[in-house]
Amino acid sequence: MAEKRSVQLGTVQETLLLPLYGRARQTRSGRWGLIHDPKAVDMVETLDYDFDRFREGGSAAGSVLRTVMFDAWARAFLRRNPAGTIVEIGAGLNTRFERIDNGTAHWVELDLPDSMALRREFFSESPRRRMAEGSVLGDEWFATVREFPGPYLFVTEGVLFYLDRTEVEHSLRRMAEAFPGARFAFDLCGNRTIDMQHRRGPLRHVDARLAWACENPREFERCGLRLLDSQTILDLPRRVRLPLPLHLAIAVAGPLLARFSPQHSFNLYEAPERRDP
Ligand SMILES: C[S@@+](CC[C@H](N)C(=O)[O-])C[C@H]1O[C@@H](n2cnc3c(N)ncnc32)[C@H](O)[C@@H]1O
């Protein structure tokens, strides 16, 4: 049997294994799965990590629904901008390039050094694809992004709510100023989501904790962004193709779930174009 690869990750960085596990598990479900991601299955089988602990607590399926929504925005962006650039911030072991690349787009994948070291064991760069070490809270990676052509879509999936909110707002403002006209996709958690994730969700099996809640995605418009679209899991059947049983479950139980379900919003913003003075 091949030797497994060890995992050495910081507290928040370890959370990248949750969506990875979710995608692998959904892929193993075959035609009823939410996603087809054989590379995630390979990575889960290769890593020396106790993934079985994530079986309880929703099996990370929520993170896969989030990925499905972000895939839809990324595909829409590529249809309009086939040679544009998608910047994956906090890329973890996400396989969006493998799943939706169109053969002409450009990709920059950013993460903290330990997460990126793990990523580099499984993914390779190419003339259209670059990996970079850095923090969303810094700006040293802006120069790398500028080496690739606009328009830009910045995808920050499952990352911001682990960080300091004031610093997050500061860096979003800086990105909006540095990349006028760019689009930004990121998710936000309400208070009930945080409570549920910590008490009953897969996060109870790791040390990382969600640091702040946001019930109203418009709050981030003060960072110089315009909210274009905001979705929750309950909106997904209208927006993306889901396996029929899940589609029906959400459609039928939707009104009830809307009252009780925790709020986890998937949001798409745009930075205004720069106006000449
Ligand atoms: C829940 S995982 C999400 C991974 C990936 N986006 C996905 O959906 O599969 C959180 C990711 O955020 C990254 N992260 C944490 N702090 C970060 C920071 N300051 N800057 C950039 N990435 C960060 C972690 O290393 C990890 O890869």
Ligand as a Chemical Component Dictionary entry (heavy atoms), coordinates in Angstrom:
data_LIG
# 
_chem_comp.id                   LIG 
_chem_comp.type                 NON-POLYMER 
_chem_comp.pdbx_formal_charge   0 
_chem_comp.three_letter_code    LIG 
# 
loop_
_chem_comp_atom.comp_id 
_chem_comp_atom.atom_id 
_chem_comp_atom.alt_atom_id 
_chem_comp_atom.type_symbol 
_chem_comp_atom.charge 
_chem_comp_atom.model_Cartn_x 
_chem_comp_atom.model_Cartn_y 
_chem_comp_atom.model_Cartn_z 
_chem_comp_atom.pdbx_ordinal 
LIG C1  C1  C 0  -12.822 26.159 4.957  1  
LIG S1  S1  S 1  -11.311 26.240 4.086  2  
LIG C2  C2  C 0  -11.932 26.596 2.454  3  
LIG C3  C3  C 0  -11.013 26.113 1.370  4  
LIG C4  C4  C 0  -11.539 26.302 -0.046 5  
LIG N1  N1  N 0  -11.916 27.666 -0.296 6  
LIG C5  C5  C 0  -12.684 25.375 -0.327 7  
LIG O1  O1  O 0  -13.831 25.839 -0.372 8  
LIG O2  O2  O -1 -12.449 24.175 -0.508 9  
LIG C6  C6  C 0  -10.573 27.791 4.597  10 
LIG C7  C7  C 0  -9.324  28.153 3.829  11 
LIG O3  O3  O 0  -8.967  29.503 4.168  12 
LIG C8  C8  C 0  -7.568  29.573 4.220  13 
LIG N2  N2  N 0  -7.186  30.763 4.983  14 
LIG C9  C9  C 0  -7.260  30.973 6.305  15 
LIG N3  N3  N 0  -6.810  32.190 6.627  16 
LIG C10 C10 C 0  -6.442  32.774 5.460  17 
LIG C11 C11 C 0  -5.873  34.037 5.126  18 
LIG N4  N4  N 0  -5.595  34.955 6.059  19 
LIG N5  N5  N 0  -5.609  34.301 3.834  20 
LIG C12 C12 C 0  -5.877  33.386 2.864  21 
LIG N6  N6  N 0  -6.413  32.172 3.126  22 
LIG C13 C13 C 0  -6.681  31.873 4.408  23 
LIG C14 C14 C 0  -7.174  28.258 4.861  24 
LIG O4  O4  O 0  -5.812  27.978 4.700  25 
LIG C15 C15 C 0  -8.108  27.301 4.142  26 
LIG O5  O5  O 0  -7.543  26.841 2.951  27 
# 
loop_
_chem_comp_bond.comp_id 
_chem_comp_bond.atom_id_1 
_chem_comp_bond.atom_id_2 
_chem_comp_bond.value_order 
_chem_comp_bond.pdbx_ordinal 
LIG C1  S1  SING 1  
LIG S1  C2  SING 2  
LIG S1  C6  SING 3  
LIG C2  C3  SING 4  
LIG C3  C4  SING 5  
LIG C4  N1  SING 6  
LIG C4  C5  SING 7  
LIG C5  O1  DOUB 8  
LIG C5  O2  SING 9  
LIG C6  C7  SING 10 
LIG C7  O3  SING 11 
LIG C7  C15 SING 12 
LIG O3  C8  SING 13 
LIG C8  N2  SING 14 
LIG C8  C14 SING 15 
LIG N2  C9  SING 16 
LIG N2  C13 SING 17 
LIG C9  N3  DOUB 18 
LIG N3  C10 SING 19 
LIG C10 C11 SING 20 
LIG C10 C13 DOUB 21 
LIG C11 N4  SING 22 
LIG C11 N5  DOUB 23 
LIG N5  C12 SING 24 
LIG C12 N6  DOUB 25 
LIG N6  C13 SING 26 
LIG C14 O4  SING 27 
LIG C14 C15 SING 28 
LIG C15 O5  SING 29 
# 
